Amino acid sequence: MIKFHPTEELLVKYTQGELDASLCLVIGTHIDMCPVCANTVKDIEENVAAEMLNKSSRFATAEMDNMLEQIMSSSAPQTVFREPTLKEVSLEGKQFKVPPTLGRLGSRLGPWSKVPGSVWRAPVDIEGEQNINLIYMAAGAAVPEHTHRGSEATLVLNGSFADEYDRYDDGDFIYLGDSHRHSPQTAQEDCLTLAWLDAPLQFTSGVARLLNPFSSLFFR
C-alpha cells in the first residue's frame, strides 16, 4: 500500500500547470500508480472546471456560441505524432515495468552510467533540463549522507529503500527540502526510482564530501 503522497498543494499546482515539467513528470507517474491521488486530481479538476464555468456565466449564450463557432472554424485538422511508449527498462539482467506517463517519454531516456555506491543513473531529457533521472540502487547499495541545496522529489517505481526517516516502497512519493539530511540505502532488495532535483546534492559525511564539486555530474 502506498504510504507517501504529494501534498494537496502540490497536486493543485500540478493540475493547474504551475510546476516545472520535470516535477510534473514525477507527480504524474505517481498518479499512474496511486488511485488515491488519481481521484484527488479528478476532484481538483472538477472543482476548477466548475469555477471557470461560473466565471464565464457573464457571457450571453449567443456570444458563447459565436466564440465556439469561430474556434471550430479556425481549427484545421492536424496530424499528431506519438512517440512509441516504453513498456519496461532493463538493467543488470532485470526488467522493470514503466508507468504510462513515464513510458510516453521513453525516447528521451539517456544511457545508464554507474556512480559511487552500487548506484546507476539514466537521465531523462525534459525541455533540455538534466535534473531528472532514473536511479537504480542494487541490493545493499547506499547513497552517502547528503542534504540538498534545493528540493528533491523521489518516486519509488519498483522495490524499496530506507533512510533515517522511514522505509519507502512501490509508488511512494518523497519530497524533501534543503533542511533534510539523509542516506538512502537498500537491504536485500534492489530499487528503481525516478528522482528530480532543482539543485545538486551536498554530501555531508566522510570522504563523500570530496565529491561535492562534482555532485551535479552524478545526480543532476
Contacts in CASP RR format, 6 or more apart in sequence:
PFRMAT RR
TARGET T0000
AUTHOR 0000-0000-0000
METHOD contacts of the structure
MODEL  1
MIKFHPTEELLVKYTQGELDASLCLVIGTHIDMCPVCANTVKDIEENVAA
EMLNKSSRFATAEMDNMLEQIMSSSAPQTVFREPTLKEVSLEGKQFKVPP
TLGRLGSRLGPWSKVPGSVWRAPVDIEGEQNINLIYMAAGAAVPEHTHRG
SEATLVLNGSFADEYDRYDDGDFIYLGDSHRHSPQTAQEDCLTLAWLDAP
LQFTSGVARLLNPFSSLFFR
2 33 0 8 1.000
2 34 0 8 1.000
2 36 0 8 1.000
2 169 0 8 1.000
2 170 0 8 1.000
2 171 0 8 1.000
2 172 0 8 1.000
2 173 0 8 1.000
3 166 0 8 1.000
3 168 0 8 1.000
3 169 0 8 1.000
3 172 0 8 1.000
4 166 0 8 1.000
4 168 0 8 1.000
4 172 0 8 1.000
4 173 0 8 1.000
4 174 0 8 1.000
5 30 0 8 1.000
5 34 0 8 1.000
5 36 0 8 1.000
5 37 0 8 1.000
5 173 0 8 1.000
6 14 0 8 1.000
6 27 0 8 1.000
6 30 0 8 1.000
6 37 0 8 1.000
6 173 0 8 1.000
6 175 0 8 1.000
7 175 0 8 1.000
8 40 0 8 1.000
10 19 0 8 1.000
10 27 0 8 1.000
10 175 0 8 1.000
11 27 0 8 1.000
11 37 0 8 1.000
11 40 0 8 1.000
11 41 0 8 1.000
11 44 0 8 1.000
12 44 0 8 1.000
13 19 0 8 1.000
14 24 0 8 1.000
14 27 0 8 1.000
14 28 0 8 1.000
14 41 0 8 1.000
15 41 0 8 1.000
15 44 0 8 1.000
15 45 0 8 1.000
15 48 0 8 1.000
16 48 0 8 1.000
17 24 0 8 1.000
19 27 0 8 1.000
20 129 0 8 1.000
20 198 0 8 1.000
21 126 0 8 1.000
21 127 0 8 1.000
21 129 0 8 1.000
22 124 0 8 1.000
22 126 0 8 1.000
22 127 0 8 1.000
22 129 0 8 1.000
22 131 0 8 1.000
22 132 0 8 1.000
22 196 0 8 1.000
23 153 0 8 1.000
23 196 0 8 1.000
23 198 0 8 1.000
25 101 0 8 1.000
25 102 0 8 1.000
25 105 0 8 1.000
25 124 0 8 1.000
25 126 0 8 1.000
25 132 0 8 1.000
25 194 0 8 1.000
25 196 0 8 1.000
26 132 0 8 1.000
26 153 0 8 1.000
26 154 0 8 1.000
26 155 0 8 1.000
26 173 0 8 1.000
26 194 0 8 1.000
26 195 0 8 1.000
26 196 0 8 1.000
27 153 0 8 1.000
27 173 0 8 1.000
28 101 0 8 1.000
29 99 0 8 1.000
29 101 0 8 1.000
29 102 0 8 1.000
29 155 0 8 1.000
29 157 0 8 1.000
29 194 0 8 1.000
30 37 0 8 1.000
30 155 0 8 1.000
30 171 0 8 1.000
30 173 0 8 1.000
31 37 0 8 1.000
31 38 0 8 1.000
31 41 0 8 1.000
31 101 0 8 1.000
32 38 0 8 1.000
32 99 0 8 1.000
32 100 0 8 1.000
32 101 0 8 1.000
32 102 0 8 1.000
33 99 0 8 1.000
33 155 0 8 1.000
33 170 0 8 1.000
33 171 0 8 1.000
34 171 0 8 1.000
34 173 0 8 1.000
56 64 0 8 1.000
59 67 0 8 1.000
82 104 0 8 1.000
83 104 0 8 1.000
83 105 0 8 1.000
83 106 0 8 1.000
83 107 0 8 1.000
84 106 0 8 1.000
84 107 0 8 1.000
85 100 0 8 1.000
85 103 0 8 1.000
85 104 0 8 1.000
85 106 0 8 1.000
86 98 0 8 1.000
86 102 0 8 1.000
86 103 0 8 1.000
86 104 0 8 1.000
86 105 0 8 1.000
86 106 0 8 1.000
86 107 0 8 1.000
86 109 0 8 1.000
87 97 0 8 1.000
87 98 0 8 1.000
87 103 0 8 1.000
88 95 0 8 1.000
88 96 0 8 1.000
88 97 0 8 1.000
88 98 0 8 1.000
89 95 0 8 1.000
89 96 0 8 1.000
89 98 0 8 1.000
89 109 0 8 1.000
89 122 0 8 1.000
89 134 0 8 1.000
89 192 0 8 1.000
90 96 0 8 1.000
91 112 0 8 1.000
91 120 0 8 1.000
91 136 0 8 1.000
91 192 0 8 1.000
92 120 0 8 1.000
92 136 0 8 1.000
92 138 0 8 1.000
92 190 0 8 1.000
94 190 0 8 1.000
96 157 0 8 1.000
96 158 0 8 1.000
96 192 0 8 1.000
97 158 0 8 1.000
98 106 0 8 1.000
98 157 0 8 1.000
99 157 0 8 1.000
102 124 0 8 1.000
102 157 0 8 1.000
102 194 0 8 1.000
105 124 0 8 1.000
105 126 0 8 1.000
106 124 0 8 1.000
108 124 0 8 1.000
108 125 0 8 1.000
108 126 0 8 1.000
109 122 0 8 1.000
109 123 0 8 1.000
109 124 0 8 1.000
109 134 0 8 1.000
110 122 0 8 1.000
110 123 0 8 1.000
110 124 0 8 1.000
110 125 0 8 1.000
111 122 0 8 1.000
112 120 0 8 1.000
112 121 0 8 1.000
112 122 0 8 1.000
112 136 0 8 1.000
113 120 0 8 1.000
113 121 0 8 1.000
113 122 0 8 1.000
114 120 0 8 1.000
115 121 0 8 1.000
115 218 0 8 1.000
115 219 0 8 1.000
116 144 0 8 1.000
116 208 0 8 1.000
116 211 0 8 1.000
116 218 0 8 1.000
117 141 0 8 1.000
117 142 0 8 1.000
117 143 0 8 1.000
117 144 0 8 1.000
118 137 0 8 1.000
118 138 0 8 1.000
118 140 0 8 1.000
118 141 0 8 1.000
118 142 0 8 1.000
119 135 0 8 1.000
119 136 0 8 1.000
119 137 0 8 1.000
119 138 0 8 1.000
119 141 0 8 1.000
119 143 0 8 1.000
120 135 0 8 1.000
120 136 0 8 1.000
121 133 0 8 1.000
121 134 0 8 1.000
121 135 0 8 1.000
121 136 0 8 1.000
121 218 0 8 1.000
121 219 0 8 1.000
122 133 0 8 1.000
122 134 0 8 1.000
122 136 0 8 1.000
123 130 0 8 1.000
123 132 0 8 1.000
123 133 0 8 1.000
124 132 0 8 1.000
124 133 0 8 1.000
124 134 0 8 1.000
124 194 0 8 1.000
126 132 0 8 1.000
130 220 0 8 1.000
131 196 0 8 1.000
131 197 0 8 1.000
131 198 0 8 1.000
131 220 0 8 1.000
132 194 0 8 1.000
132 195 0 8 1.000
132 196 0 8 1.000
132 197 0 8 1.000
133 194 0 8 1.000
133 195 0 8 1.000
133 219 0 8 1.000
133 220 0 8 1.000
134 157 0 8 1.000
134 192 0 8 1.000
134 193 0 8 1.000
134 194 0 8 1.000
134 195 0 8 1.000
135 154 0 8 1.000
135 192 0 8 1.000
135 193 0 8 1.000
135 194 0 8 1.000
135 195 0 8 1.000
135 219 0 8 1.000
136 190 0 8 1.000
136 191 0 8 1.000
136 192 0 8 1.000
136 193 0 8 1.000
137 143 0 8 1.000
137 161 0 8 1.000
137 184 0 8 1.000
137 185 0 8 1.000
137 186 0 8 1.000
137 190 0 8 1.000
137 191 0 8 1.000
137 192 0 8 1.000
137 193 0 8 1.000
138 186 0 8 1.000
138 190 0 8 1.000
139 186 0 8 1.000
139 187 0 8 1.000
139 188 0 8 1.000
139 189 0 8 1.000
139 190 0 8 1.000
140 185 0 8 1.000
140 186 0 8 1.000
140 187 0 8 1.000
140 188 0 8 1.000
141 185 0 8 1.000
141 186 0 8 1.000
141 190 0 8 1.000
142 183 0 8 1.000
142 184 0 8 1.000
142 185 0 8 1.000
142 186 0 8 1.000
143 183 0 8 1.000
143 184 0 8 1.000
143 185 0 8 1.000
144 183 0 8 1.000
144 203 0 8 1.000
144 205 0 8 1.000
144 206 0 8 1.000
144 208 0 8 1.000
144 211 0 8 1.000
145 181 0 8 1.000
145 182 0 8 1.000
145 183 0 8 1.000
145 203 0 8 1.000
145 204 0 8 1.000
145 205 0 8 1.000
145 208 0 8 1.000
146 181 0 8 1.000
146 182 0 8 1.000
146 183 0 8 1.000
146 201 0 8 1.000
146 202 0 8 1.000
146 203 0 8 1.000
146 204 0 8 1.000
146 208 0 8 1.000
146 215 0 8 1.000
147 178 0 8 1.000
147 179 0 8 1.000
147 180 0 8 1.000
147 181 0 8 1.000
147 201 0 8 1.000
147 202 0 8 1.000
147 204 0 8 1.000
148 176 0 8 1.000
148 177 0 8 1.000
148 178 0 8 1.000
148 180 0 8 1.000
148 197 0 8 1.000
148 199 0 8 1.000
148 201 0 8 1.000
148 202 0 8 1.000
149 178 0 8 1.000
149 199 0 8 1.000
149 200 0 8 1.000
149 201 0 8 1.000
149 202 0 8 1.000
150 177 0 8 1.000
150 178 0 8 1.000
150 197 0 8 1.000
150 198 0 8 1.000
150 199 0 8 1.000
151 175 0 8 1.000
151 176 0 8 1.000
151 177 0 8 1.000
151 178 0 8 1.000
151 197 0 8 1.000
151 198 0 8 1.000
151 199 0 8 1.000
152 174 0 8 1.000
152 175 0 8 1.000
152 176 0 8 1.000
152 177 0 8 1.000
152 180 0 8 1.000
152 195 0 8 1.000
152 196 0 8 1.000
152 197 0 8 1.000
152 201 0 8 1.000
153 173 0 8 1.000
153 174 0 8 1.000
153 175 0 8 1.000
153 176 0 8 1.000
153 195 0 8 1.000
153 196 0 8 1.000
154 168 0 8 1.000
154 173 0 8 1.000
154 174 0 8 1.000
154 176 0 8 1.000
154 184 0 8 1.000
154 193 0 8 1.000
154 194 0 8 1.000
154 195 0 8 1.000
154 196 0 8 1.000
155 171 0 8 1.000
155 172 0 8 1.000
155 173 0 8 1.000
155 174 0 8 1.000
155 193 0 8 1.000
155 194 0 8 1.000
155 195 0 8 1.000
156 168 0 8 1.000
156 169 0 8 1.000
156 170 0 8 1.000
156 171 0 8 1.000
156 172 0 8 1.000
156 174 0 8 1.000
156 191 0 8 1.000
156 192 0 8 1.000
156 193 0 8 1.000
157 170 0 8 1.000
157 171 0 8 1.000
157 192 0 8 1.000
157 193 0 8 1.000
157 194 0 8 1.000
158 170 0 8 1.000
158 191 0 8 1.000
158 192 0 8 1.000
159 169 0 8 1.000
159 170 0 8 1.000
159 189 0 8 1.000
159 190 0 8 1.000
159 191 0 8 1.000
159 192 0 8 1.000
160 167 0 8 1.000
160 168 0 8 1.000
160 169 0 8 1.000
160 170 0 8 1.000
160 186 0 8 1.000
160 187 0 8 1.000
160 189 0 8 1.000
160 191 0 8 1.000
161 167 0 8 1.000
161 168 0 8 1.000
161 184 0 8 1.000
161 185 0 8 1.000
161 186 0 8 1.000
161 191 0 8 1.000
161 193 0 8 1.000
162 168 0 8 1.000
162 184 0 8 1.000
162 185 0 8 1.000
162 186 0 8 1.000
162 187 0 8 1.000
163 182 0 8 1.000
163 183 0 8 1.000
163 184 0 8 1.000
163 185 0 8 1.000
164 181 0 8 1.000
164 182 0 8 1.000
164 183 0 8 1.000
165 180 0 8 1.000
165 182 0 8 1.000
168 174 0 8 1.000
176 182 0 8 1.000
181 204 0 8 1.000
183 205 0 8 1.000
195 219 0 8 1.000
197 219 0 8 1.000
197 220 0 8 1.000
199 220 0 8 1.000
200 215 0 8 1.000
200 216 0 8 1.000
200 219 0 8 1.000
200 220 0 8 1.000
201 215 0 8 1.000
201 218 0 8 1.000
201 219 0 8 1.000
201 220 0 8 1.000
202 212 0 8 1.000
202 215 0 8 1.000
203 209 0 8 1.000
203 211 0 8 1.000
203 212 0 8 1.000
203 215 0 8 1.000
211 218 0 8 1.000
END
